Amino acid sequence: MANTAEKILEIKDLKIEFVSKDSSLTAVNGVSFHINKGEILGLVGESGCGKTVTSLAIMRLFKDTNGKITQGGVYFKDQNITTVSDREMAVMRGEEIAMIFQEPLTSLNPVMRIGDQICEVIRKHTQKTRSEAMEIAKAMLMQVGIPRAAQVLQDYPHQLSGGMNQRVMIAMAMSLNPQLLIADEPTTALDVTIQAQILDLMRRINRDHGMSMLLITHDLGVVAEMCQRVIVMYAGRIVEQADVVDLFKSPKHPYSKGLIHSVPVIGRRADRLESIPGNVPMLAKMPEGCKFAPRCKYKMDRCEKEEPGLFMVDGGRQERSCRCWLMEEAVI
């Protein structure tokens, strides 16, 4: 099915390497995907598969690391933002693209009051006075469901709970009304009740503001609840792209199958949960062929020698693809 929706972000053949004096390690290799306007796209996979590195490439936040984009481009509204100046990118961050991180206490300044931190973001990008920016900050805190917003403006991060700090991060990200929000594991460190509240808040923001979102997570339950489409990454590569309904109904890649079958389901005995043996390979010790082959129960001799490309898969609500030689054989 052809996709006629307007794209707000498109990543084309992205390759990211971490370069040192003696060597280079490829963390993301040949990744291509897009996000439509108003869409929530899920990006899933185990720790170490390249999800966060991809998000940092979009935000151009490699400055303090040895990470480098060595191939491809990141296009925001058709502009390749990997080639814009640092000053232009600094303006774009916040005004057009914002990001919230997994652990808010590592992102918030522990010695600045909440109000001052939100005001700093607003005043950096606008001509608002401090009092005007503080009013906007208060309104943002109220919008994300924080009670006693006026008091919270005067609080420090350590005086708030994890859930409250995450709401502050979302308020800060929304303060300039960006068109794209990147959320990197936004609920992982929160208890189940607070997690549900944060996800409901993000869904409401998407609905009321038409804000596009890239939701990075390892939790397939979150993906099922929040996303329209989903990308599965493994060892720095996309292994499957599909409509979220199609993925859960009929996963094609063995890794996707393993992830879905390892999710607890009401009525299924715990001892019947499947697990994926082994671990994501280290960057310095990538297998020669298919990167998932050492953990795959379907592997063939070919899989250990040749890495498959992405095969287009017939059927489904939208175009879908899968990186597996078995797609060529059409046996899974």
N, C-alpha and C positions, 0 to 999 in steps of 0.2 A: 504494500500500500504506500503510495507516495505521500510524503509529509509536506503539506503546504503551509504549516504554521511558520510564523516569523521567528527567526533565530536571534537571540540576544547575545549568545556566546557560542563560539565554535572553536574547537581545538583540532588542529590538523597535524597529524604525524609527529606528535611531540616526543622528543627524546631529552632526558635530563641525566646528566652525569655529575658525579662528585669527583673532582679532579684534585690530585695531590702531585707532589714532585715526581714520584716514581710510578704512579698508576692512575687509572680512572675506573670508576665503577658506575655501571649504568643502572639507575634506579627506576626510570620510566622509559619505555621503548616503543615508539610507533603508536602512541595513543591518539585516537581521534574520536571525538564525540561533540554533540551540541546540546544546548539548552534553549528551549523555546520561551518566548515571552509568556510570563504568567505560569510557567510549569515548575513543578517540584521534581527534580531528577535525583534519583538515589545512586550513590556510588558505594559499593560494598566490597568487602573482602577482609581477610585476616590482617592483623598487625604486620607491617613489613611488606605489604603488597604494592605500595606506591600511592595510596589514596591521598595522604596528607601532602606528600611531595608535589603531587599534581596541583593541589589547591594553592600551595605556596608559589608555584610557577604562575598561576593565574594572577596572584596578588603581587608578583615580583618581590617576594620577601626572602630572597637568597643572599641579601647583601652581607650578612654576617656569617655566611657559611661558604664552603667551597663548591656549592651546587651551581650548575650552569646549564642553561638550555642550549643544546648543541645541534638541534634539528627541529624543524617545524615552527608553528606559530600559534599564538593565542589571539583570536579575533573577537573583540567586543564591539558589537554593532558595526561589523565589517572593518574595524581598524585593528591592525596588528599591534597589540600593546606591548609585545616584546621589543619593539623598535622605538617606542616613544621615550622621551627624555625622562630622567628621574623626577624632575619637577612636574612634568605633565602627569606622570604616574602617581605622584603624591597627591595631586588634585583629584585624580580619578578615584583613588582609594577614599572611601567614605562618601563622596558625592554620588558616585555611580556604582561602585562595587564595595561591599562591606563584608567583613568576616567575623564570625564568633568562634571561639576555640573551645576545646574540650574542658579545660580546667580554668574557670574564670579568674581564680586567685593568682594565676601566673600571668594574666593579661592586664589585670587592674593594678594600679600603683598603690602599694600598701600604705604609703604615707600621705596620700592625697584624699580629700573628701570626695564622695561620690559625685556631688554636684559640680565640683571643680573639674573632675575628669570629663564629665559629659560636656560641660561648658567649653573646655579646651578644644574638643573636637568641633563643636559648632562654630566657635569664633575663628578657628583656623581656616575654615572654608567659607565663612560669611562675614558680613560687615555688622553683625549684631553686637550690641553693647553687652556687658556682663550681665546686667539685670534682665535684658531680653533673652539672652542665652539661658539664664537660670530658669526663666519661666517656661521656655521650651523644654528644658531638662525635666522640670517638674511634670509637665504635660506628658512627656514620654514615659516617665515612671508610672504615672497613672494609667497610661494606655496599655502598659504591659502587666497591669494588675498588681502593682506594688501598693499596699496600704501605707498610710502615713508618709506619702511621697515627700512632703515638705521636710519631715524629720530625716528621712533617708538621705536627702541631699546633703545633710550635715554629717552623716555617718562615714566611717572608714570601712573598707571591705571586710576586715576581720570581725566587725560587729554584725555582719549579716550572715545568713545561712547560705549554703551552696546554691540552693534554688533561687534565693533572692539575688545573689551575685550574678547568676546566669541571666536573670531577668534584666539586671542592670546592663549587662553586655549586649543584650538584644535591644534595649532602649537606646544605648549608645550607637549601635549599628543602624538603627532606624532614624536617628535624629536628623539625618540629612536626606532621608527618603531615597535611598539608593534603588537602582533598578534590579540589582542582583545581590542576593545574600548567600554567602558560602558559610555553611554551618558544619564544623568539623567535630563530630562526636559530641553534639551539644548536650546530651542527656546521660552520658556514660557514668559520670560520677554522682548521679542523683538517685535518690530512692524512687521506687515505682510510682508512688503517688505524685511526687514533684515532677517526675519524668512525663507523666500523662498531662500535667498542667502546662509544661513547657511546650510539648508537641501540639497541644490544643491552641496555645498562643501563636505558634508559628503557622499553623493552618489558618488561623483567623487573619494573621497579617497577610498571608498569601491571597486569601479570599478578598479581603477588604481593600488592599492596596495594589493587587495585581503584581506583587513582587515575585520575580523568578528566584528559585532557590536551588542550590546544589547541596544536598544533604549527604554528608559523608558519615558512614556508620558501619559497624560490623553486625548490627542487630537487624535481622530480617523481619522481625515483628514491626519495628519502626518503619521499615521500607513499605511493608504491606499496608500500613495505616496511612502513610503520608504521601507516597510517590505515585506518579503516573507511569514513568519509565524507570528502568534500573540498568545500571552498568555493573558487571561483576569483574573485578580486577584480581589478577594473581601474578606475583613475581614481576610487577612492573608492566604487565600487559593486560589489555582487555581480553577476557576469555568469552564473555557473552554480553549481548545487549538485547533487551526485549521490553515489551510492555509488561508492567508489573503483574498483571493478571495472567498473561501467558507464561511468565517465568515460574510463578508458583504452581500453575496448572500443569505445565509441561517443561521443566528445565531440560536443556539440551547438553550443556557441558558437564562432564563428570564432577567437576568442582562445584558447580551450581547445585547439582543433585545432592552432593554431600552436605553442603551448607543447609539446604532446605530440609533434608532428612534428619539433620541433627537438632532441629528446632523442636522443643517439647510441644506436644499437641494434647489437648484435653481428651481423655479417654484412651490414650496410648500409654502402655506400661513404660515406665522409665528405663527398664532394662532392655527395651527394644529400640531405644534411640541409637542411631548410627553415629559413628565418629569417623573423621578422616585421619588415617594414620600419618605419622610423620609431621614435619613442619615446613613452613615456607622456606625455600632455600636462601642461604646467605648470598649477598650480591657478589661476593668474591668466588662463590662456588656454584654458579648456575649450571644446571644440566645442559648437555649439548643440544638435545632435541626439544621436545615439548617440556616446558618447565614444570608441568604438573605430573609428568610420567612417573617419577619415583613414588608417587602417592596414589596412583590411579589403578583401580582394579580392572579397567578395560584396556589397558595399554597393549600395544602391538610392538613388534620389533622396530617398525618404522618410527614409532613415537620417540624412541630413545636416540634416534639419529637425525631426524628431520623435524624442524619446528613448523607446525601448521600455520597457515594464514587464517584470516577470518572468512568463514564460509557464510554466505547468505542462506537463511533458513526459510523454507516455504511455510505459509500459513501464519495465523496469528493476527492480532488486531493492528499491529504496526510492523514495519520492517524490523527484522531481528537477525542477529548474526552470532556465530559461535566459532571459537578457535579450537577445532578438534578434527583430527583425521577421520574420526568416525562419521562426521557429517558428510564427508566425501563418499563414505560407504553407506550412509543413511541407515545405520543399524541401531541408533540409540534415540 
